[in-house]
Amino acid sequence: MSEPYHLRCWTRFYASPEEIWAAQRQLASQPSPVAVIPTLDWPDAVPDGACVLTGSSSLFSSWEHARSLEIASDATRFLDAITFTTRAPSASTDRVVRRLVLELFLRRHRQAARLLPTDRRATAVAVMRAMELELD
């Protein structure tokens, strides 16, 4: 079994949280290029905190996907935080799945950046790290 990974992908938008949420809802309604990543149902209203979905699938033994908006004085940061463990049978397959997850989220953030004004230096910024397992 693969170790758990955590991906954070964000974009800094020069738009209101409501405009960002509407654009993300519009993008979420479009079919994914690869149907391997579980989709998160989008509530109509902007959440007060993170919107979180968890589960498992044939590709992931577990996953958690949180979306949140962080408001600053001059912009709003939209953040996707994904924690997942793949069911990949080998290290090379695990690397491919991790790269696919990364590319799909980068693509979604770049698509949103075409709909709303962004800080180009903070558009589709991503960090993926292996998580340490906690042993009891």
C-alpha positions in Angstrom: 0.0 0.0 0.0 1.2 3.5 -0.8 1.9 6.1 1.8 -0.5 9.0 2.2 0.1 12.2 0.3 -1.2 15.7 0.8 -1.6 18.1 -2.1 -2.3 21.8 -1.6 -3.2 23.8 -4.8 -4.2 27.4 -4.6 -4.8 30.5 -6.7 -5.0 34.1 -5.5 -8.0 35.8 -7.2 -8.8 39.5 -7.5 -12.5 38.7 -7.1 -15.1 38.3 -4.4 -15.6 34.9 -2.7 -19.1 34.7 -4.4 -17.6 35.3 -7.9 -14.9 32.6 -7.3 -17.5 30.1 -5.9 -19.7 30.7 -9.0 -16.8 30.2 -11.4 -15.8 27.0 -9.5 -19.3 25.7 -9.6 -19.4 26.4 -13.4 -16.1 24.4 -13.9 -17.3 21.6 -11.7 -20.3 21.1 -13.9 -18.0 20.3 -16.9 -16.9 16.7 -17.3 -13.5 15.8 -16.1 -10.9 14.8 -18.8 -10.2 11.7 -16.7 -12.8 10.3 -14.4 -10.4 9.1 -11.7 -10.8 12.0 -9.2 -13.9 12.0 -7.1 -15.9 15.2 -7.6 -17.1 17.4 -4.7 -20.7 18.5 -4.8 -20.8 22.3 -4.7 -23.2 23.9 -2.3 -25.0 26.9 -3.7 -23.7 29.3 -1.1 -20.1 30.1 -0.2 -19.2 28.1 2.9 -18.1 29.7 6.1 -15.3 27.2 6.4 -13.9 24.4 4.2 -16.3 22.2 2.1 -15.0 18.7 2.7 -15.7 15.3 1.1 -14.1 12.0 2.0 -14.3 8.4 0.7 -12.5 5.7 -1.3 -12.5 4.4 -4.8 -11.0 1.8 -7.0 -7.9 4.0 -7.5 -7.7 5.4 -3.9 -7.9 3.5 -0.7 -8.8 6.8 1.0 -9.1 10.4 0.0 -10.2 13.7 1.5 -10.8 16.8 -0.5 -11.4 20.2 1.1 -12.0 23.5 -0.7 -11.8 26.8 1.1 -11.6 30.5 0.5 -9.3 32.7 2.5 -10.1 36.4 2.3 -7.3 39.1 2.4 -7.5 42.8 2.1 -6.8 42.9 -1.6 -7.6 39.4 -2.9 -9.2 36.0 -2.1 -7.2 32.8 -2.1 -9.0 29.7 -3.3 -7.5 26.5 -1.9 -7.9 22.8 -2.7 -6.4 20.5 -0.1 -6.4 16.8 -1.0 -5.1 14.0 1.2 -5.0 10.6 -0.5 -3.5 7.1 -0.5 -3.4 5.3 -3.8 -4.1 1.6 -4.4 -1.2 1.5 -6.9 0.4 -2.0 -7.1 3.9 -0.6 -7.6 6.0 2.5 -6.9 6.1 3.5 -10.6 2.3 3.3 -10.8 2.0 5.3 -7.6 4.1 8.1 -9.1 1.9 8.2 -12.2 -1.3 8.5 -10.1 0.2 11.2 -7.9 1.2 13.1 -11.0 -2.2 12.7 -12.5 -3.8 14.1 -9.3 -1.5 17.1 -9.4 -2.1 17.8 -13.1 -5.8 17.6 -12.8 -5.9 20.2 -9.9 -3.5 22.5 -11.7 -5.6 22.3 -14.8 -8.8 23.2 -12.8 -7.1 26.2 -11.2 -5.7 27.4 -14.6 -9.2 27.1 -16.1 -10.6 29.3 -13.3 -7.9 31.8 -13.9 -9.2 32.3 -17.4 -12.6 33.2 -16.0 -11.5 35.7 -13.2 -8.6 38.1 -12.7 -5.7 36.5 -10.7 -2.3 37.3 -9.4 -0.3 35.5 -12.1 2.5 34.8 -9.7 0.0 33.0 -7.4 -2.0 31.1 -10.0 -2.1 27.3 -9.8 0.6 27.1 -7.1 0.9 23.5 -5.8 2.8 21.6 -3.2 2.6 17.8 -2.7 4.2 16.0 0.2 4.3 12.5 1.6 2.7 12.4 5.0 4.2 10.6 7.9 2.2 7.7 9.2 1.2 8.0 12.9 1.7 4.8 14.7 -0.1 4.1 17.9 
